[in-house]
Amino acid sequence: MAPQGYFTDDSMLRRVVGDRVTALSGQRALLVMAAHPVAFAGFFAHTGALDDPYARLERTATVMNAIAFGTRAQADRMTAHVRSMHRRVRGTLSAAAGPFPAGTPYRGDDPEHLLWILGALAESAMLVYAKYARTLSRDEKDELWRDYRVVGRLFGLRERDMPQDAAAFEAYMAERYASPELVVTPQARELAIDIVLRPPVPLHLRPVLELVNQITVGLLPPRVRDQYGFSWDPLRAVALHGGAEYVKRVVVPVLPERVRMLPLARAA
């Protein structure tokens, strides 16, 4: 009998993150994470991810790959290392950002900020999958969020730290997006330019990446998109909502490994 993992082939997490199109969710997740200035300071500026944001995406994808598809031993080993790294992240904001004054402390194992990181990953995967694979029923959303709660526990969150079901999770994300605490700092805006406008891809793939950029920018909440300084108009919206089969069959297979949320070897 093969070693048991936290999830099976029937689990919603495997079905969603194992789909080719979900590879497109990583850039959006990074931008959502970085929109909270305290989380940004802890998970990007403090850890050196500003120098190479795609390295952070690769590390996140590797850990998520182990959790979703590996054995429990593999997942436990990798997430224990992540928790150990988070415990060492300590610092204070160097400059005021929105309601947070300079000197506001942050730590990598803060449950509030860990939940924000988990929420960005989960919501981004849900949105991309629903748009380019298929619509999820309410029961499927509940099952998927239950799976993400398992991921959250592996990263150190407690049951009481996380919304109980998909509806509560959606309410949490909506409240966060409306909160004055979401402030895109100039440093985060520079990160967004590197992620969206200067991705690490060969020149001959740039036309394909333009569509990926439209997906990334179009799926951001309007308030967050505006703070990043990305423009949006009805023509771009049409491009975002069309061509699901083209995206799945043509765009995703040629994406470089560094801009995928998960390796395509795991695609269902």
Disulfide bonds with the S-S distance in Angstrom:
none
